[in-house]
């Protein structure tokens, strides 16, 4: 089952990204969002992070997680993921949602732009 996503066109009318071809004019189509999440080692963190994308009908193109256990400290989980299909405001909103999750220590977000 496929759900269409509603996005706002953030491309200015005279931008080189706007064209009459079949290429999407929405700047979100040319952006890959990268997130790096550091959290306490809690089994519920990964499904809660994935849910933020699943409810938008998105599947991360890359997902890598590491569990770090060091003597004398609390184990930490680091998740690095990439996903396409979000615009700048949505990336910021998803990052803020991750930061508000229980067990999450730090979230970094950036965008990779393609010409």
N, C-alpha and C positions, 0 to 999 in steps of 0.2 A: 504494500500500500504506500503510495507516495503522496506527500502533502506539499502543496506549494507554499513557499515562504513569501511573505509580504515584506519588502524592503523599500526604503526610501532612496530615490536617486539623489546622490550627493554630488554628482558630476555637474559642474557649471555648464550652461548651454553651449559655450564656445570652446569647451575643452577638447583637446585632441582625443580624449577617450570616448567622445560622443561621435558616433558615425551612423551611416545609414545601412551598414551591413548587418548581418545576422548576429554579430558579436554583441554581447550584453553591454548596455551603456551604464549599468550600475557598477560603481567602483568596488563593491564587495566581491564581484566576480574575479577581480584581479588581486585580491588580498588573501594572504595566508596568515592566520593568527597563530602565534606561538605562545604557549603558556608554560611556565615552570612553577610547580607547586611544591612547597615543602610542608610536611605535616607530621604529626605524631603518628607512629605506626599503629593505625587503627584500621581494621578490615572494612569498615564502612566508608572510608574516604574515597576509594576508587569508584564505587558505584554512584556516590553522590556527585562526584565530578562528572562522570559520564552522563548522568541524568540531565545536566545542564545543556548538553548538546543533543541528546536524544529527544528531548521535548521540543527542540527546534527542527527536528528532522535531519540532523547533521551527524555524520560519522567522522571522527578524527582520522586524518590520513596517516598520522604517525602517533604512536603512544609508546613511551618507554618509562618504566618505573624501576626504582632501585630501593631496596630496603637496607639501611645502614645500621648495623649493630656495633656499637663500640663499648668496651668495658667501662663500667661506671657511669654511663649516661643512658638516657631514654632512647630507644630505637626511633629512627626517623624514616619517613617515606618521602622520596623525591619522585615526582611525576613530571615528565616533559612530554608535551603533546602539541600537535599542529592540526589546524582545521581550517577549511575554506568555507566561505558562504556567510561570513559575518562582516558587517560594516564597522566603522570606528566606534560608534556609540554602543553597538552590541558587544564588541570586544571589551570595552570598559565596564559594561554592565555585568558580563559574565565574570570578569576578574573580580569585581566588587562582590558578586554573589559567592565566589570561591573564598574570598577573604573572610566572609561572615560565617563560614562553616566551622562547626566544632572540630577541633584537632588541627585545623590549618594554621600554620605558623607564618608563612610568607607566600605571596603570589607575585610573579613577574609576568608581564604581558608585553608583547611587541607584535609588529606587523611586518611581513615581508611583502613588498610591492613588486608586481611584475609589469613590464611595459607591454 
